[in-house]
Amino acid sequence: MNAAMPLVVVLGIITVLLVRSRDVRTWEAVIIGLFGFYVAMTPIGWAVIGTVNWLLGGLG
């Protein structure tokens, strides 16, 4: 859970910048969607968090 907080902050900043630019592409919409899952913490949000952690763990 502690590792998710910095990611939430980064995704929030990205979302604010995208909304201000008024130019949202497909990959940017995916980032905004990920931000929504992290913030809402819906049941599927835990699956998204696990997947992101797994992907970042494989890259690191």
C-alpha positions, 0 to 999 in steps of 0.5 A: 500500500505504501508503494501505491501512494507515490504512484497515485500522486504522479498519476494525479499530476499527469491527469491534471496536466492532461485536462489542462492541455485538452488533448487526451490520446488513447494511452493518456486515457489509460493512465487516467483510468489507472488513476481512477482505479487507484483512487476508488480502490474498487475490487478490480482496483486491487487486481490493477494494483497487483498487475502494475506492481508485477510489471514494475517489479519485472522491470526493476 
